[in-house]
Each structure stands twice: as structure tokens, then as C-alpha cells.
């Protein structure tokens, strides 16, 4: 684990003629603190940059693997294409499916090793346009431990409808137990970053016309190689009684009323560059402002 901050600077009380006034906290500096001036954006290109995809031609789909094919699962994607349904983009329509606890949904990915920043621009809608109508209809990014059917471990950041429409959800599933966190979203195009730096994963988002925000940070014990990619799932209510039994729910294709389509403009992979002393799990060592600079591309 990266070094933690050795100490915190105290807020100084300033005595004036009118009494004691609390000064504004200064920018932290010192051992274990990564300042904004010293933070560097992730590095594009290199061997991991070769996995980046702009989706300008149908041949780009060949770079991506389907979880249902590689790990012999039910195919929960009704439609998947590149530069066909949506020009210059990957397009996905999930069947009734879910990524929660032990439940599995669609996933299209690449195997990548080491510290990674995955940056993508996505749009999640109802199949008829507007916000998805069915509960827990979400799409976005995921990083998953390979072969973890029996003991699911993954992180994700998605947007769409949870039990309420217009949400962004970050989620860490550890040993088959999902811990979601969500905030309101206005919809439309959204940029996501999902990253792993050492034993920490982080999720960030930026709505169109907005600023980057940190959704979550998680301590993880993931292996060196993870599956990095995109997911979309929909229509949790159609699982009915199967909501209590993920084994039976995963064993067959549940017929329901899925209502989601996702367009992916691009997926780009970069390498983060944090000094050894910086602890991205500790906000006193790496603030949200600094983490955003360290995990988002310089021109994003």
C-alpha cells in the first residue's frame, strides 16, 4: 500500500481586534501529500494505448471479447455492433439482465495488466429515446476479475435508471456482495473514467458541459490482469422470484421487457502516473481535485 500521510496541518486561529477568526485552510503540503502542481495527467499511447478504440470501422469490434463467449455464459446481448447502428460508435442493447451481487449481465472487454485508466464517452437511453423506463437499466464501464463467476469481484460506473430515473451509480462488488452508491444525473452524453492504481480503484464522471467529479474510491485486492470494458443491463423487475436465487437466475435467459440502448463514442486506455508516496485512497494525501488531474486525460 502506498504511504499514508504522516500528519495533518492544523487550522490556525488568527487573533484580531474583533476576536478569534478561523483562517481558510491552506493547501496541504509536506510528506505524503501530492499537490495539484506536482500531479501529472495519465500517459496516453504505449502498449496499453493500443487497446484504445475510436469505433470508426466495423473491424474495431474484433478487438473486443464477449464474456458470454469466453466464459461460456448465456448471451444477454440482443444487439452489439460497431459503426452500423450508430455511425462511429459501438452500440449495445441488452436483454433482461443484471450486474448485482451474484447476478451476471453482458460485458464486452479486453484483458489488460497493471495500473490502468479507462476513459470513455457514453450515452444511455430508453430504446424509444429518453430515460430508460425499467428499473435498474444502466450502462457504462466495468473492470472485472477474470473467471469470477463463483466469487464475483468487480467495480463499475454506470448511468441510467436505478430505482429512480436519471442516476449515476458507482459500485464495488467484493466476493459477491455489491455496494452501490448513486447521485443524480441529467442524462445525455457522459464521460467516465474507471481506474486502478496499485491496490486502489476509482470512478470519475463528467456530464456534458460539466466538470469532472469523483464518484468513489475503493481499496481492492485485484490480480494484475483484469477485464476492462463496457456493460449494459436492464429490467431487474422481470427476474421476479429469481431475485432471491442468482444461480437459477444466471442459468437461463430471463424473458422480460428490457428498455436500454447504449452508444459508446470511444474507449481509451492510459497509464496513471502517481508518485510512490501518494495514497489515492487517502483524501488528505490525494484530494479529489488532485485525483481528477491524475486520472483524467489532459485534454478531457
CORTAFEN-V990603 format. One record per residue. RES is the residue in one letter. PSI is psi in whole degrees, -180 to 180 (none if undefined). Layout:
((RES;PSI) (RES;PSI))
This chain:
((X;140) (X;156) (X;141) (X;160) (X;132) (X;-33) (X;167) (X;143) (X;135) (X;148) (X;129) (X;131) (X;127) (X;124) (X;124) (X;-179) (X;-22) (X;5) (X;-163) (X;126) (X;134) (X;120) (X;156) (X;139) (X;131) (X;165) (X;130) (X;138) (X;161) (X;-172) (X;130) (X;-2) (X;122) (X;116) (X;162) (X;-38) (X;-31) (X;-13) (X;145) (X;139) (X;160) (X;155) (X;123) (X;169) (X;-159) (X;-169) (X;-35) (X;-27) (X;-23) (X;-15) (X;-12) (X;145) (X;127) (X;-10) (X;43) (X;-14) (X;151) (X;-26) (X;-20) (X;-23) (X;-26) (X;-20) (X;-16) (X;143) (X;145) (X;129) (X;-40) (X;-30) (X;-43) (X;-32) (X;20) (X;65) (X;173) (X;137) (X;108) (X;21) (X;120) (X;-30) (X;135) (X;120) (X;169) (X;131) (X;35) (X;-75) (X;-42) (X;120) (X;131) (X;28) (X;158) (X;141) (X;132) (X;140) (X;113) (X;152) (X;180) (X;124) (X;170) (X;145) (X;97) (X;132) (X;-118) (X;0) (X;144) (X;142) (X;-170) (X;152) (X;130) (X;126) (X;174) (X;148) (X;121) (X;147) (X;153) (X;-165) (X;132) (X;143) (X;119) (X;121) (X;127) (X;159) (X;123) (X;159) (X;125) (X;128) (X;166) (X;156) (X;-20) (X;5) (X;158) (X;-161) (X;144) (X;138) (X;-27) (X;143) (X;146) (X;57) (X;103) (X;152) (X;149) (X;-137) (X;150) (X;146) (X;125) (X;144) (X;124) (X;144) (X;26) (X;43) (X;-49) (X;-24) (X;77) (X;131) (X;119) (X;163) (X;153) (X;159) (X;126) (X;169) (X;158) (X;-132) (X;126) (X;-122) (X;-3) (X;147) (X;157) (X;63) (X;154) (X;128) (X;127) (X;143) (X;134) (X;121) (X;114) (X;119) (X;43) (X;9) (X;115) (X;138) (X;91) (X;156) (X;136) (X;156) (X;164) (X;148) (X;148) (X;-12) (X;-176) (X;-162) (X;137) (X;136) (X;137) (X;148) (X;131) (X;127) (X;153) (X;126) (X;107) (X;-125) (X;25) (X;136) (X;150) (X;150) (X;132) (X;158) (X;157) (X;117) (X;157) (X;126) (X;0) (X;-163) (X;158) (X;140) (X;150) (X;122) (X;-42) (X;160) (X;140) (X;139) (X;131) (X;160) (X;47) (X;152) (X;174) (X;-42) (X;128) (X;161) (X;120) (X;124) (X;-155) (X;148) (X;155) (X;135) (X;164) (X;152) (X;51) (X;-36) (X;-28) (X;-11) (X;-24) (X;-125) (X;-21) (X;-10) (X;-22) (X;-2) (X;91) (X;-27) (X;-49) (X;-36) (X;-34) (X;-18) (X;-17) (X;167) (X;117) (X;127) (X;129) (X;-144) (X;65) (X;147) (X;70) (X;141) (X;142) (X;132) (X;130) (X;112) (X;-43) (X;160) (X;123) (X;141) (X;135) (X;169) (X;125) (X;152) (X;92) (X;137) (X;156) (X;-31) (X;-16) (X;131) (X;100) (X;-9) (X;-16) (X;112) (X;-18) (X;-26) (X;-43) (X;101) (X;167) (X;-43) (X;-42) (X;-41) (X;-40) (X;-45) (X;-38) (X;-22) (X;1) (X;144) (X;150) (X;-30) (X;9) (X;none))
